[in-house]
């Protein structure tokens, strides 16, 4: 499966899980040649009287050229290992 088709399928699967609420857009590393950015999302779902929240993020790696312009090298989507829940009743 090619990269573009794989990305489309991943995005469709993520949308099927429910809404993704943007939380934080944070540069986590930067030097003269490279910038690494993470965009964090909260994904809430309801199940059996519990509000269950998953945190996921998109990590984008950019290459800087001589004029400080950015060129996207790649983006990966990951889910944080921990989730949390709140009882609603």
HTML snippet that shows the backbone in 3Dmol.js (N, CA, C, O; Angstrom):
<script src="https://3Dmol.org/build/3Dmol-min.js"></script>
<div id="view" style="width:600px;height:400px;position:relative"></div>
<script>
const pdb = `
ATOM      1  N   UNK A   1       0.863  -1.178   0.000  1.00  0.00           N
ATOM      2  CA  UNK A   1       0.000   0.000   0.000  1.00  0.00           C
ATOM      3  C   UNK A   1       0.904   1.234   0.000  1.00  0.00           C
ATOM      4  O   UNK A   1       1.864   1.305   0.767  1.00  0.00           O
ATOM      5  N   UNK A   2       0.596   2.199  -0.857  1.00  0.00           N
ATOM      6  CA  UNK A   2       1.447   3.383  -0.906  1.00  0.00           C
ATOM      7  C   UNK A   2       1.183   4.302   0.287  1.00  0.00           C
ATOM      8  O   UNK A   2       0.161   4.191   0.964  1.00  0.00           O
ATOM      9  N   UNK A   3       2.127   5.207   0.524  1.00  0.00           N
ATOM     10  CA  UNK A   3       2.107   6.077   1.714  1.00  0.00           C
ATOM     11  C   UNK A   3       0.863   6.962   1.765  1.00  0.00           C
ATOM     12  O   UNK A   3       0.268   7.127   2.830  1.00  0.00           O
ATOM     13  N   UNK A   4       0.463   7.531   0.627  1.00  0.00           N
ATOM     14  CA  UNK A   4      -0.695   8.432   0.615  1.00  0.00           C
ATOM     15  C   UNK A   4      -1.976   7.680   0.983  1.00  0.00           C
ATOM     16  O   UNK A   4      -2.777   8.166   1.782  1.00  0.00           O
ATOM     17  N   UNK A   5      -2.168   6.493   0.401  1.00  0.00           N
ATOM     18  CA  UNK A   5      -3.361   5.702   0.698  1.00  0.00           C
ATOM     19  C   UNK A   5      -3.375   5.282   2.167  1.00  0.00           C
ATOM     20  O   UNK A   5      -4.431   5.293   2.800  1.00  0.00           O
ATOM     21  N   UNK A   6      -2.216   4.914   2.715  1.00  0.00           N
ATOM     22  CA  UNK A   6      -2.107   4.523   4.118  1.00  0.00           C
ATOM     23  C   UNK A   6      -2.490   5.686   5.032  1.00  0.00           C
ATOM     24  O   UNK A   6      -3.200   5.487   6.018  1.00  0.00           O
ATOM     25  N   UNK A   7      -2.029   6.891   4.715  1.00  0.00           N
ATOM     26  CA  UNK A   7      -2.360   8.078   5.505  1.00  0.00           C
ATOM     27  C   UNK A   7      -3.860   8.357   5.475  1.00  0.00           C
ATOM     28  O   UNK A   7      -4.448   8.691   6.504  1.00  0.00           O
ATOM     29  N   UNK A   8      -4.481   8.224   4.310  1.00  0.00           N
ATOM     30  CA  UNK A   8      -5.923   8.450   4.182  1.00  0.00           C
ATOM     31  C   UNK A   8      -6.691   7.446   5.032  1.00  0.00           C
ATOM     32  O   UNK A   8      -7.653   7.816   5.705  1.00  0.00           O
ATOM     33  N   UNK A   9      -6.278   6.175   5.010  1.00  0.00           N
ATOM     34  CA  UNK A   9      -6.950   5.155   5.813  1.00  0.00           C
ATOM     35  C   UNK A   9      -6.785   5.421   7.303  1.00  0.00           C
ATOM     36  O   UNK A   9      -7.725   5.228   8.074  1.00  0.00           O
ATOM     37  N   UNK A  10      -5.595   5.863   7.719  1.00  0.00           N
ATOM     38  CA  UNK A  10      -5.369   6.180   9.132  1.00  0.00           C
ATOM     39  C   UNK A  10      -6.254   7.343   9.565  1.00  0.00           C
ATOM     40  O   UNK A  10      -6.843   7.307  10.646  1.00  0.00           O
ATOM     41  N   UNK A  11      -6.351   8.373   8.730  1.00  0.00           N
ATOM     42  CA  UNK A  11      -7.184   9.528   9.060  1.00  0.00           C
ATOM     43  C   UNK A  11      -8.656   9.131   9.153  1.00  0.00           C
ATOM     44  O   UNK A  11      -9.369   9.611  10.035  1.00  0.00           O
ATOM     45  N   UNK A  12      -9.119   8.261   8.256  1.00  0.00           N
ATOM     46  CA  UNK A  12     -10.502   7.800   8.295  1.00  0.00           C
ATOM     47  C   UNK A  12     -10.773   7.013   9.562  1.00  0.00           C
ATOM     48  O   UNK A  12     -11.829   7.171  10.173  1.00  0.00           O
ATOM     49  N   UNK A  13      -9.841   6.169   9.964  1.00  0.00           N
ATOM     50  CA  UNK A  13      -9.995   5.387  11.193  1.00  0.00           C
ATOM     51  C   UNK A  13     -10.038   6.304  12.406  1.00  0.00           C
ATOM     52  O   UNK A  13     -10.826   6.076  13.324  1.00  0.00           O
ATOM     53  N   UNK A  14      -9.205   7.336  12.423  1.00  0.00           N
ATOM     54  CA  UNK A  14      -9.180   8.278  13.546  1.00  0.00           C
ATOM     55  C   UNK A  14     -10.502   9.032  13.641  1.00  0.00           C
ATOM     56  O   UNK A  14     -11.007   9.256  14.741  1.00  0.00           O
ATOM     57  N   UNK A  15     -11.073   9.427  12.495  1.00  0.00           N
ATOM     58  CA  UNK A  15     -12.342  10.144  12.503  1.00  0.00           C
ATOM     59  C   UNK A  15     -13.473   9.243  12.987  1.00  0.00           C
ATOM     60  O   UNK A  15     -14.403   9.721  13.636  1.00  0.00           O
ATOM     61  N   UNK A  16     -13.408   7.947  12.682  1.00  0.00           N
ATOM     62  CA  UNK A  16     -14.450   7.014  13.099  1.00  0.00           C
ATOM     63  C   UNK A  16     -14.471   6.845  14.617  1.00  0.00           C
ATOM     64  O   UNK A  16     -15.514   6.514  15.180  1.00  0.00           O
ATOM     65  N   UNK A  17     -13.347   7.065  15.285  1.00  0.00           N
ATOM     66  CA  UNK A  17     -13.268   6.926  16.731  1.00  0.00           C
ATOM     67  C   UNK A  17     -13.988   8.057  17.460  1.00  0.00           C
ATOM     68  O   UNK A  17     -14.345   7.895  18.627  1.00  0.00           O
ATOM     69  N   UNK A  18     -14.206   9.166  16.826  1.00  0.00           N
ATOM     70  CA  UNK A  18     -14.860  10.296  17.466  1.00  0.00           C
ATOM     71  C   UNK A  18     -14.078  11.570  17.235  1.00  0.00           C
ATOM     72  O   UNK A  18     -13.103  11.592  16.484  1.00  0.00           O
ATOM     73  N   UNK A  19     -14.522  12.641  17.898  1.00  0.00           N
ATOM     74  CA  UNK A  19     -13.887  13.939  17.672  1.00  0.00           C
ATOM     75  C   UNK A  19     -12.472  13.997  18.241  1.00  0.00           C
ATOM     76  O   UNK A  19     -12.151  13.341  19.232  1.00  0.00           O
ATOM     77  N   UNK A  20     -11.649  14.788  17.595  1.00  0.00           N
ATOM     78  CA  UNK A  20     -10.309  15.091  18.115  1.00  0.00           C
ATOM     79  C   UNK A  20     -10.282  16.586  18.390  1.00  0.00           C
ATOM     80  O   UNK A  20     -10.423  17.399  17.477  1.00  0.00           O
ATOM     81  N   UNK A  21     -10.100  16.936  19.646  1.00  0.00           N
ATOM     82  CA  UNK A  21     -10.106  18.338  20.055  1.00  0.00           C
ATOM     83  C   UNK A  21      -8.659  18.809  20.164  1.00  0.00           C
ATOM     84  O   UNK A  21      -7.900  18.261  20.963  1.00  0.00           O
ATOM     85  N   UNK A  22      -8.255  19.819  19.373  1.00  0.00           N
ATOM     86  CA  UNK A  22      -6.879  20.316  19.461  1.00  0.00           C
ATOM     87  C   UNK A  22      -6.595  20.887  20.847  1.00  0.00           C
ATOM     88  O   UNK A  22      -7.404  21.635  21.397  1.00  0.00           O
ATOM     89  N   UNK A  23      -5.441  20.532  21.407  1.00  0.00           N
ATOM     90  CA  UNK A  23      -5.057  21.023  22.735  1.00  0.00           C
ATOM     91  C   UNK A  23      -3.862  21.956  22.685  1.00  0.00           C
ATOM     92  O   UNK A  23      -3.958  23.119  23.076  1.00  0.00           O
ATOM     93  N   UNK A  24      -2.731  21.447  22.201  1.00  0.00           N
ATOM     94  CA  UNK A  24      -1.470  22.190  22.269  1.00  0.00           C
ATOM     95  C   UNK A  24      -0.683  21.969  20.983  1.00  0.00           C
ATOM     96  O   UNK A  24      -0.610  20.851  20.471  1.00  0.00           O
ATOM     97  N   UNK A  25      -0.103  23.035  20.474  1.00  0.00           N
ATOM     98  CA  UNK A  25       0.815  22.964  19.343  1.00  0.00           C
ATOM     99  C   UNK A  25       2.174  23.411  19.867  1.00  0.00           C
ATOM    100  O   UNK A  25       2.360  24.590  20.172  1.00  0.00           O
ATOM    101  N   UNK A  26       3.128  22.485  19.977  1.00  0.00           N
ATOM    102  CA  UNK A  26       4.382  22.768  20.682  1.00  0.00           C
ATOM    103  C   UNK A  26       5.594  22.337  19.859  1.00  0.00           C
ATOM    104  O   UNK A  26       5.662  21.199  19.394  1.00  0.00           O
ATOM    105  N   UNK A  27       6.554  23.253  19.680  1.00  0.00           N
ATOM    106  CA  UNK A  27       7.847  22.880  19.107  1.00  0.00           C
ATOM    107  C   UNK A  27       8.645  22.197  20.206  1.00  0.00           C
ATOM    108  O   UNK A  27       8.858  22.776  21.271  1.00  0.00           O
ATOM    109  N   UNK A  28       9.092  20.956  19.951  1.00  0.00           N
ATOM    110  CA  UNK A  28       9.814  20.227  20.994  1.00  0.00           C
ATOM    111  C   UNK A  28      11.318  20.193  20.754  1.00  0.00           C
ATOM    112  O   UNK A  28      12.083  19.866  21.662  1.00  0.00           O
ATOM    113  N   UNK A  29      11.752  20.530  19.533  1.00  0.00           N
ATOM    114  CA  UNK A  29      13.182  20.609  19.241  1.00  0.00           C
ATOM    115  C   UNK A  29      13.378  21.551  18.064  1.00  0.00           C
ATOM    116  O   UNK A  29      12.596  21.556  17.114  1.00  0.00           O
ATOM    117  N   UNK A  30      14.443  22.352  18.148  1.00  0.00           N
ATOM    118  CA  UNK A  30      14.779  23.228  17.029  1.00  0.00           C
ATOM    119  C   UNK A  30      16.260  23.544  17.069  1.00  0.00           C
ATOM    120  O   UNK A  30      16.824  23.848  18.120  1.00  0.00           O
ATOM    121  N   UNK A  31      16.888  23.463  15.882  1.00  0.00           N
ATOM    122  CA  UNK A  31      18.250  23.947  15.715  1.00  0.00           C
ATOM    123  C   UNK A  31      18.322  24.650  14.360  1.00  0.00           C
ATOM    124  O   UNK A  31      17.285  24.966  13.776  1.00  0.00           O
ATOM    125  N   UNK A  32      19.522  24.897  13.856  1.00  0.00           N
ATOM    126  CA  UNK A  32      19.663  25.639  12.602  1.00  0.00           C
ATOM    127  C   UNK A  32      19.129  24.883  11.388  1.00  0.00           C
ATOM    128  O   UNK A  32      18.797  25.498  10.375  1.00  0.00           O
ATOM    129  N   UNK A  33      19.041  23.547  11.479  1.00  0.00           N
ATOM    130  CA  UNK A  33      18.667  22.748  10.321  1.00  0.00           C
ATOM    131  C   UNK A  33      17.318  22.048  10.439  1.00  0.00           C
ATOM    132  O   UNK A  33      16.744  21.640   9.429  1.00  0.00           O
ATOM    133  N   UNK A  34      16.806  21.906  11.660  1.00  0.00           N
ATOM    134  CA  UNK A  34      15.664  21.025  11.877  1.00  0.00           C
ATOM    135  C   UNK A  34      14.677  21.616  12.885  1.00  0.00           C
ATOM    136  O   UNK A  34      15.074  22.309  13.822  1.00  0.00           O
ATOM    137  N   UNK A  35      13.394  21.335  12.684  1.00  0.00           N
ATOM    138  CA  UNK A  35      12.349  21.693  13.642  1.00  0.00           C
ATOM    139  C   UNK A  35      11.440  20.478  13.817  1.00  0.00           C
ATOM    140  O   UNK A  35      10.972  19.902  12.835  1.00  0.00           O
ATOM    141  N   UNK A  36      11.192  20.091  15.072  1.00  0.00           N
ATOM    142  CA  UNK A  36      10.259  19.009  15.374  1.00  0.00           C
ATOM    143  C   UNK A  36       9.116  19.604  16.183  1.00  0.00           C
ATOM    144  O   UNK A  36       9.325  20.232  17.222  1.00  0.00           O
ATOM    145  N   UNK A  37       7.902  19.390  15.682  1.00  0.00           N
ATOM    146  CA  UNK A  37       6.702  19.966  16.277  1.00  0.00           C
ATOM    147  C   UNK A  37       5.723  18.854  16.626  1.00  0.00           C
ATOM    148  O   UNK A  37       5.601  17.874  15.891  1.00  0.00           O
ATOM    149  N   UNK A  38       5.026  19.005  17.751  1.00  0.00           N
ATOM    150  CA  UNK A  38       3.956  18.076  18.121  1.00  0.00           C
ATOM    151  C   UNK A  38       2.662  18.852  18.325  1.00  0.00           C
ATOM    152  O   UNK A  38       2.637  19.882  18.998  1.00  0.00           O
ATOM    153  N   UNK A  39       1.590  18.340  17.733  1.00  0.00           N
ATOM    154  CA  UNK A  39       0.253  18.899  17.884  1.00  0.00           C
ATOM    155  C   UNK A  39      -0.569  17.861  18.642  1.00  0.00           C
ATOM    156  O   UNK A  39      -0.853  16.783  18.119  1.00  0.00           O
ATOM    157  N   UNK A  40      -0.952  18.193  19.880  1.00  0.00           N
ATOM    158  CA  UNK A  40      -1.648  17.260  20.761  1.00  0.00           C
ATOM    159  C   UNK A  40      -3.161  17.424  20.633  1.00  0.00           C
ATOM    160  O   UNK A  40      -3.667  18.534  20.469  1.00  0.00           O
ATOM    161  N   UNK A  41      -3.876  16.291  20.712  1.00  0.00           N
ATOM    162  CA  UNK A  41      -5.333  16.256  20.615  1.00  0.00           C
ATOM    163  C   UNK A  41      -5.916  15.466  21.779  1.00  0.00           C
ATOM    164  O   UNK A  41      -5.271  14.565  22.314  1.00  0.00           O
ATOM    165  N   UNK A  42      -7.137  15.811  22.163  1.00  0.00           N
ATOM    166  CA  UNK A  42      -7.908  15.062  23.148  1.00  0.00           C
ATOM    167  C   UNK A  42      -9.063  14.397  22.404  1.00  0.00           C
ATOM    168  O   UNK A  42      -9.776  15.053  21.645  1.00  0.00           O
ATOM    169  N   UNK A  43      -9.249  13.090  22.622  1.00  0.00           N
ATOM    170  CA  UNK A  43     -10.335  12.343  21.976  1.00  0.00           C
ATOM    171  C   UNK A  43     -11.251  11.756  23.043  1.00  0.00           C
ATOM    172  O   UNK A  43     -10.935  10.712  23.614  1.00  0.00           O
ATOM    173  N   UNK A  44     -12.390  12.413  23.328  1.00  0.00           N
ATOM    174  CA  UNK A  44     -13.299  11.910  24.356  1.00  0.00           C
ATOM    175  C   UNK A  44     -14.325  10.930  23.781  1.00  0.00           C
ATOM    176  O   UNK A  44     -14.787  11.090  22.651  1.00  0.00           O
ATOM    177  N   UNK A  45     -14.673   9.913  24.575  1.00  0.00           N
ATOM    178  CA  UNK A  45     -15.761   8.995  24.247  1.00  0.00           C
ATOM    179  C   UNK A  45     -16.527   8.686  25.527  1.00  0.00           C
ATOM    180  O   UNK A  45     -15.986   8.798  26.627  1.00  0.00           O
ATOM    181  N   UNK A  46     -17.784   8.297  25.376  1.00  0.00           N
ATOM    182  CA  UNK A  46     -18.603   7.886  26.514  1.00  0.00           C
ATOM    183  C   UNK A  46     -18.819   6.381  26.439  1.00  0.00           C
ATOM    184  O   UNK A  46     -19.123   5.839  25.376  1.00  0.00           O
ATOM    185  N   UNK A  47     -18.659   5.709  27.584  1.00  0.00           N
ATOM    186  CA  UNK A  47     -18.864   4.264  27.631  1.00  0.00           C
ATOM    187  C   UNK A  47     -19.269   3.854  29.039  1.00  0.00           C
ATOM    188  O   UNK A  47     -18.509   4.047  29.988  1.00  0.00           O
ATOM    189  N   UNK A  48     -20.461   3.290  29.176  1.00  0.00           N
ATOM    190  CA  UNK A  48     -20.911   2.776  30.462  1.00  0.00           C
ATOM    191  C   UNK A  48     -20.879   3.784  31.594  1.00  0.00           C
ATOM    192  O   UNK A  48     -20.504   3.441  32.715  1.00  0.00           O
ATOM    193  N   UNK A  49     -21.263   5.015  31.321  1.00  0.00           N
ATOM    194  CA  UNK A  49     -21.267   6.046  32.353  1.00  0.00           C
ATOM    195  C   UNK A  49     -19.912   6.662  32.629  1.00  0.00           C
ATOM    196  O   UNK A  49     -19.765   7.436  33.574  1.00  0.00           O
ATOM    197  N   UNK A  50     -18.913   6.328  31.812  1.00  0.00           N
ATOM    198  CA  UNK A  50     -17.575   6.909  31.970  1.00  0.00           C
ATOM    199  C   UNK A  50     -17.252   7.810  30.790  1.00  0.00           C
ATOM    200  O   UNK A  50     -17.564   7.481  29.646  1.00  0.00           O
ATOM    201  N   UNK A  51     -16.634   8.933  31.068  1.00  0.00           N
ATOM    202  CA  UNK A  51     -16.044   9.777  30.037  1.00  0.00           C
ATOM    203  C   UNK A  51     -14.594   9.332  29.919  1.00  0.00           C
ATOM    204  O   UNK A  51     -13.805   9.523  30.846  1.00  0.00           O
ATOM    205  N   UNK A  52     -14.242   8.743  28.789  1.00  0.00           N
ATOM    206  CA  UNK A  52     -12.892   8.220  28.576  1.00  0.00           C
ATOM    207  C   UNK A  52     -12.171   9.154  27.613  1.00  0.00           C
ATOM    208  O   UNK A  52     -12.689   9.475  26.543  1.00  0.00           O
ATOM    209  N   UNK A  53     -10.978   9.587  27.993  1.00  0.00           N
ATOM    210  CA  UNK A  53     -10.217  10.538  27.185  1.00  0.00           C
ATOM    211  C   UNK A  53      -8.874   9.938  26.794  1.00  0.00           C
ATOM    212  O   UNK A  53      -8.114   9.464  27.639  1.00  0.00           O
ATOM    213  N   UNK A  54      -8.600   9.968  25.490  1.00  0.00           N
ATOM    214  CA  UNK A  54      -7.302   9.547  24.980  1.00  0.00           C
ATOM    215  C   UNK A  54      -6.581  10.788  24.476  1.00  0.00           C
ATOM    216  O   UNK A  54      -7.198  11.701  23.927  1.00  0.00           O
ATOM    217  N   UNK A  55      -5.281  10.808  24.665  1.00  0.00           N
ATOM    218  CA  UNK A  55      -4.464  11.897  24.138  1.00  0.00           C
ATOM    219  C   UNK A  55      -3.614  11.328  23.017  1.00  0.00           C
ATOM    220  O   UNK A  55      -2.950  10.304  23.179  1.00  0.00           O
ATOM    221  N   UNK A  56      -3.646  12.003  21.885  1.00  0.00           N
ATOM    222  CA  UNK A  56      -2.826  11.596  20.750  1.00  0.00           C
ATOM    223  C   UNK A  56      -2.083  12.820  20.237  1.00  0.00           C
ATOM    224  O   UNK A  56      -2.381  13.951  20.621  1.00  0.00           O
ATOM    225  N   UNK A  57      -1.111  12.577  19.362  1.00  0.00           N
ATOM    226  CA  UNK A  57      -0.391  13.706  18.794  1.00  0.00           C
ATOM    227  C   UNK A  57       0.106  13.385  17.398  1.00  0.00           C
ATOM    228  O   UNK A  57       0.319  12.228  17.037  1.00  0.00           O
ATOM    229  N   UNK A  58       0.283  14.444  16.629  1.00  0.00           N
ATOM    230  CA  UNK A  58       0.930  14.372  15.327  1.00  0.00           C
ATOM    231  C   UNK A  58       2.302  14.994  15.495  1.00  0.00           C
ATOM    232  O   UNK A  58       2.424  16.135  15.940  1.00  0.00           O
ATOM    233  N   UNK A  59       3.322  14.252  15.144  1.00  0.00           N
ATOM    234  CA  UNK A  59       4.683  14.780  15.213  1.00  0.00           C
ATOM    235  C   UNK A  59       5.156  15.053  13.794  1.00  0.00           C
ATOM    236  O   UNK A  59       5.182  14.152  12.956  1.00  0.00           O
ATOM    237  N   UNK A  60       5.529  16.294  13.530  1.00  0.00           N
ATOM    238  CA  UNK A  60       5.994  16.704  12.209  1.00  0.00           C
ATOM    239  C   UNK A  60       7.451  17.126  12.297  1.00  0.00           C
ATOM    240  O   UNK A  60       7.848  17.867  13.196  1.00  0.00           O
ATOM    241  N   UNK A  61       8.239  16.638  11.347  1.00  0.00           N
ATOM    242  CA  UNK A  61       9.657  16.972  11.285  1.00  0.00           C
ATOM    243  C   UNK A  61       9.877  17.823  10.036  1.00  0.00           C
ATOM    244  O   UNK A  61       9.547  17.418   8.921  1.00  0.00           O
ATOM    245  N   UNK A  62      10.437  19.004  10.247  1.00  0.00           N
ATOM    246  CA  UNK A  62      10.680  19.947   9.164  1.00  0.00           C
ATOM    247  C   UNK A  62      12.175  20.172   8.997  1.00  0.00           C
ATOM    248  O   UNK A  62      12.920  20.216   9.976  1.00  0.00           O
ATOM    249  N   UNK A  63      12.604  20.311   7.755  1.00  0.00           N
ATOM    250  CA  UNK A  63      13.966  20.690   7.420  1.00  0.00           C
ATOM    251  C   UNK A  63      13.954  22.177   7.091  1.00  0.00           C
ATOM    252  O   UNK A  63      13.096  22.643   6.342  1.00  0.00           O
ATOM    253  N   UNK A  64      14.906  22.921   7.651  1.00  0.00           N
ATOM    254  CA  UNK A  64      14.999  24.355   7.373  1.00  0.00           C
ATOM    255  C   UNK A  64      15.951  24.579   6.203  1.00  0.00           C
ATOM    256  O   UNK A  64      16.987  23.924   6.093  1.00  0.00           O
ATOM    257  N   UNK A  65      15.578  25.521   5.327  1.00  0.00           N
ATOM    258  CA  UNK A  65      16.533  25.901   4.290  1.00  0.00           C
ATOM    259  C   UNK A  65      17.261  27.166   4.738  1.00  0.00           C
ATOM    260  O   UNK A  65      17.045  27.628   5.859  1.00  0.00           O
ATOM    261  N   UNK A  66      18.094  27.721   3.912  1.00  0.00           N
ATOM    262  CA  UNK A  66      18.901  28.872   4.284  1.00  0.00           C
ATOM    263  C   UNK A  66      18.111  30.120   4.619  1.00  0.00           C
ATOM    264  O   UNK A  66      18.611  30.989   5.333  1.00  0.00           O
ATOM    265  N   UNK A  67      16.877  30.230   4.117  1.00  0.00           N
ATOM    266  CA  UNK A  67      16.039  31.408   4.362  1.00  0.00           C
ATOM    267  C   UNK A  67      15.061  31.202   5.514  1.00  0.00           C
ATOM    268  O   UNK A  67      14.111  31.972   5.658  1.00  0.00           O
ATOM    269  N   UNK A  68      15.278  30.171   6.342  1.00  0.00           N
ATOM    270  CA  UNK A  68      14.394  29.832   7.460  1.00  0.00           C
ATOM    271  C   UNK A  68      13.024  29.336   7.005  1.00  0.00           C
ATOM    272  O   UNK A  68      12.099  29.254   7.814  1.00  0.00           O
ATOM    273  N   UNK A  69      12.879  29.001   5.715  1.00  0.00           N
ATOM    274  CA  UNK A  69      11.651  28.359   5.252  1.00  0.00           C
ATOM    275  C   UNK A  69      11.682  26.900   5.684  1.00  0.00           C
ATOM    276  O   UNK A  69      12.751  26.313   5.853  1.00  0.00           O
ATOM    277  N   UNK A  70      10.493  26.321   5.861  1.00  0.00           N
ATOM    278  CA  UNK A  70      10.400  24.944   6.336  1.00  0.00           C
ATOM    279  C   UNK A  70       9.917  24.021   5.222  1.00  0.00           C
ATOM    280  O   UNK A  70       9.033  24.374   4.442  1.00  0.00           O
ATOM    281  N   UNK A  71      10.515  22.833   5.164  1.00  0.00           N
ATOM    282  CA  UNK A  71      10.116  21.794   4.224  1.00  0.00           C
ATOM    283  C   UNK A  71       9.751  20.558   5.051  1.00  0.00           C
ATOM    284  O   UNK A  71      10.590  20.034   5.783  1.00  0.00           O
ATOM    285  N   UNK A  72       8.511  20.094   4.939  1.00  0.00           N
ATOM    286  CA  UNK A  72       8.049  18.949   5.719  1.00  0.00           C
ATOM    287  C   UNK A  72       8.746  17.676   5.252  1.00  0.00           C
ATOM    288  O   UNK A  72       8.665  17.312   4.079  1.00  0.00           O
ATOM    289  N   UNK A  73       9.434  16.996   6.178  1.00  0.00           N
ATOM    290  CA  UNK A  73      10.072  15.716   5.867  1.00  0.00           C
ATOM    291  C   UNK A  73       9.100  14.565   6.072  1.00  0.00           C
ATOM    292  O   UNK A  73       8.953  13.713   5.195  1.00  0.00           O
ATOM    293  N   UNK A  74       8.430  14.531   7.231  1.00  0.00           N
ATOM    294  CA  UNK A  74       7.425  13.502   7.484  1.00  0.00           C
ATOM    295  C   UNK A  74       6.584  13.864   8.701  1.00  0.00           C
ATOM    296  O   UNK A  74       6.973  14.681   9.536  1.00  0.00           O
ATOM    297  N   UNK A  75       5.426  13.231   8.771  1.00  0.00           N
ATOM    298  CA  UNK A  75       4.514  13.384   9.902  1.00  0.00           C
ATOM    299  C   UNK A  75       4.092  11.999  10.368  1.00  0.00           C
ATOM    300  O   UNK A  75       3.784  11.130   9.552  1.00  0.00           O
ATOM    301  N   UNK A  76       4.079  11.796  11.683  1.00  0.00           N
ATOM    302  CA  UNK A  76       3.604  10.539  12.248  1.00  0.00           C
ATOM    303  C   UNK A  76       2.508  10.838  13.264  1.00  0.00           C
ATOM    304  O   UNK A  76       2.528  11.877  13.923  1.00  0.00           O
ATOM    305  N   UNK A  77       1.560   9.925  13.385  1.00  0.00           N
ATOM    306  CA  UNK A  77       0.478  10.050  14.358  1.00  0.00           C
ATOM    307  C   UNK A  77       0.659   8.974  15.415  1.00  0.00           C
ATOM    308  O   UNK A  77       0.884   7.805  15.098  1.00  0.00           O
ATOM    309  N   UNK A  78       0.558   9.378  16.666  1.00  0.00           N
ATOM    310  CA  UNK A  78       0.737   8.431  17.764  1.00  0.00           C
ATOM    311  C   UNK A  78      -0.297   8.707  18.845  1.00  0.00           C
ATOM    312  O   UNK A  78      -0.808   9.820  18.976  1.00  0.00           O
ATOM    313  N   UNK A  79      -0.593   7.662  19.620  1.00  0.00           N
ATOM    314  CA  UNK A  79      -1.473   7.787  20.779  1.00  0.00           C
ATOM    315  C   UNK A  79      -0.627   7.668  22.026  1.00  0.00           C
ATOM    316  O   UNK A  79       0.211   6.772  22.132  1.00  0.00           O
ATOM    317  N   UNK A  80      -0.842   8.566  22.969  1.00  0.00           N
ATOM    318  CA  UNK A  80      -0.121   8.492  24.240  1.00  0.00           C
ATOM    319  C   UNK A  80      -0.479   7.174  24.928  1.00  0.00           C
ATOM    320  O   UNK A  80      -1.598   6.686  24.771  1.00  0.00           O
ATOM    321  N   UNK A  81       0.451   6.592  25.687  1.00  0.00           N
ATOM    322  CA  UNK A  81       0.204   5.274  26.278  1.00  0.00           C
ATOM    323  C   UNK A  81      -0.872   5.259  27.359  1.00  0.00           C
ATOM    324  O   UNK A  81      -1.459   4.208  27.615  1.00  0.00           O
ATOM    325  N   UNK A  82      -1.143   6.379  27.990  1.00  0.00           N
ATOM    326  CA  UNK A  82      -2.116   6.413  29.079  1.00  0.00           C
ATOM    327  C   UNK A  82      -3.411   7.079  28.634  1.00  0.00           C
ATOM    328  O   UNK A  82      -3.399   8.014  27.833  1.00  0.00           O
ATOM    329  N   UNK A  83      -4.525   6.590  29.162  1.00  0.00           N
ATOM    330  CA  UNK A  83      -5.817   7.245  28.999  1.00  0.00           C
ATOM    331  C   UNK A  83      -6.336   7.553  30.395  1.00  0.00           C
ATOM    332  O   UNK A  83      -5.811   7.037  31.383  1.00  0.00           O
ATOM    333  N   UNK A  84      -7.347   8.379  30.481  1.00  0.00           N
ATOM    334  CA  UNK A  84      -7.953   8.627  31.784  1.00  0.00           C
ATOM    335  C   UNK A  84      -9.461   8.655  31.620  1.00  0.00           C
ATOM    336  O   UNK A  84      -9.972   8.922  30.533  1.00  0.00           O
ATOM    337  N   UNK A  85     -10.173   8.378  32.708  1.00  0.00           N
ATOM    338  CA  UNK A  85     -11.627   8.358  32.653  1.00  0.00           C
ATOM    339  C   UNK A  85     -12.200   9.046  33.884  1.00  0.00           C
ATOM    340  O   UNK A  85     -11.552   9.134  34.927  1.00  0.00           O
ATOM    341  N   UNK A  86     -13.437   9.534  33.738  1.00  0.00           N
ATOM    342  CA  UNK A  86     -14.156  10.216  34.809  1.00  0.00           C
ATOM    343  C   UNK A  86     -15.558   9.613  34.864  1.00  0.00           C
ATOM    344  O   UNK A  86     -16.240   9.555  33.841  1.00  0.00           O
ATOM    345  N   UNK A  87     -16.001   9.162  36.045  1.00  0.00           N
ATOM    346  CA  UNK A  87     -17.365   8.637  36.194  1.00  0.00           C
ATOM    347  C   UNK A  87     -18.335   9.810  36.186  1.00  0.00           C
ATOM    348  O   UNK A  87     -18.144  10.781  36.918  1.00  0.00           O
ATOM    349  N   UNK A  88     -19.376   9.724  35.362  1.00  0.00           N
ATOM    350  CA  UNK A  88     -20.314  10.831  35.184  1.00  0.00           C
ATOM    351  C   UNK A  88     -21.481  10.798  36.167  1.00  0.00           C
ATOM    352  O   UNK A  88     -22.224  11.776  36.247  1.00  0.00           O
ATOM    353  N   UNK A  89     -21.668   9.731  36.903  1.00  0.00           N
ATOM    354  CA  UNK A  89     -22.814   9.663  37.822  1.00  0.00           C
ATOM    355  C   UNK A  89     -22.396   9.873  39.255  1.00  0.00           C
ATOM    356  O   UNK A  89     -23.238   9.847  40.153  1.00  0.00           O
TER     357      UNK A  89
END
`;
const viewer = $3Dmol.createViewer("view");
viewer.addModel(pdb, "pdb");
viewer.setStyle({}, {cartoon: {color: "spectrum"}});
viewer.zoomTo();
viewer.render();
</script>
